[in-house]
Amino acid sequence: MENIRFNKSNVCISDQFEGWTIKGNGLWTIENEPIGCNPLPDTPLFGRVDKSCFTTTSRESRKYYMVDLWADGLTPTIMRKLLPFQISCSQMYNSGAGFNAFSAWHIDIMNSAHKLHLQDECETLRCSPSNTEWKTVSHTFKFGTSDADVLQNIRYVKFSQLG
């Protein structure tokens, strides 16, 4: 079977915060170029077009992005035809401007009623101000031929981040 890449993301930040829901006491902003750390690397994994990034203030902030697989054409029928396949989520993180920082994220796979079906609660990522290198974390949900019935209930992927 041919590999098919379904890439739904806001990695180049050209859409600003479109599609993101923001919560918390802090403030998410966009830096045209990262301040206080190395520039973002060019990487095919993230399809970088520019060097801008999301950043948050020194107060805790949350944001999440919801992908509707069905609206984007990945219906249960198509998912069953693609078996085996996987849903992968990744992010790059860093501590800029000389601060100790953290990033916590999790991925929820939900049904059409927004009820949790699968979840990955990723560890809290800590960055020291002396390390200016970008780090990448990812998680993959794998679906095999025995999961055909499960796919009927999968509709949304929710990527949540706390920083």
QUILINCOR-V844166 format. One record per residue. N is the residue number from 1. RES is the residue in one small letter. SS is DSSP state (H for helix, E for strand, - for the rest). OMEGA is omega in whole degrees, -180 to 180 (NA if undefined). Layout:
BEGIN
n: [N/N]
res: [RES/RES]
ss: [SS/SS]
omega: [OMEGA/OMEGA]
END
This chain:
BEGIN
n: [1/2/3/4/5/6/7/8/9/10/11/12/13/14/15/16/17/18/19/20/21/22/23/24/25/26/27/28/29/30/31/32/33/34/35/36/37/38/39/40/41/42/43/44/45/46/47/48/49/50/51/52/53/54/55/56/57/58/59/60/61/62/63/64/65/66/67/68/69/70/71/72/73/74/75/76/77/78/79/80/81/82/83/84/85/86/87/88/89/90/91/92/93/94/95/96/97/98/99/100/101/102/103/104/105/106/107/108/109/110/111/112/113/114/115/116/117/118/119/120/121/122/123/124/125/126/127/128/129/130/131/132/133/134/135/136/137/138/139/140/141/142/143/144/145/146/147/148/149/150/151/152/153/154/155/156/157/158/159/160/161/162/163]
res: [m/e/n/i/r/f/n/k/s/n/v/c/i/s/d/q/f/e/g/w/t/i/k/g/n/g/l/w/t/i/e/n/e/p/i/g/c/n/p/l/p/d/t/p/l/f/g/r/v/d/k/s/c/f/t/t/t/s/r/e/s/r/k/y/y/m/v/d/l/w/a/d/g/l/t/p/t/i/m/r/k/l/l/p/f/q/i/s/c/s/q/m/y/n/s/g/a/g/f/n/a/f/s/a/w/h/i/d/i/m/n/s/a/h/k/l/h/l/q/d/e/c/e/t/l/r/c/s/p/s/n/t/e/w/k/t/v/s/h/t/f/k/f/g/t/s/d/a/d/v/l/q/n/i/r/y/v/k/f/s/q/l/g]
ss: [-/-/-/-/-/-/-/-/-/-/-/-/-/-/-/-/-/-/-/E/E/E/E/E/-/-/-/E/E/E/E/-/-/-/-/-/-/-/-/-/-/-/-/-/-/-/-/-/-/-/-/-/E/E/E/E/-/-/-/-/E/E/E/E/E/E/E/E/-/-/-/-/-/-/-/H/H/H/H/H/H/H/-/-/E/E/E/E/E/E/E/E/E/-/-/-/-/-/-/-/E/E/E/E/E/E/E/E/E/E/-/-/-/-/-/E/E/E/E/E/E/-/-/-/E/E/E/-/-/-/-/-/-/-/E/E/E/E/E/E/E/E/E/-/H/H/H/-/-/H/H/H/H/-/-/E/E/E/E/E/E/E/-]
omega: [179/176/177/180/176/-173/178/-177/175/-172/-179/175/180/179/-178/-179/179/180/179/170/-175/180/175/-177/-179/-176/174/177/177/173/179/170/-178/180/175/177/180/174/176/180/170/-178/179/179/-178/177/-176/175/178/-175/180/-179/171/175/-180/179/-180/176/-178/180/178/171/175/-178/-178/177/176/-177/-178/-180/180/173/-180/-177/177/179/180/179/179/179/-179/-176/-8/177/-179/172/-178/176/-179/172/173/180/-179/174/-179/173/173/-180/163/-176/174/175/175/180/173/-178/177/170/-171/178/-176/176/-179/175/-177/178/176/180/170/177/-176/-179/175/-177/-180/179/175/-178/-179/180/-177/180/175/177/179/173/180/174/-180/171/-178/179/180/-177/178/-178/-175/-180/179/-175/178/-176/-177/179/-174/169/-179/179/-179/180/176/-180/NA]
END
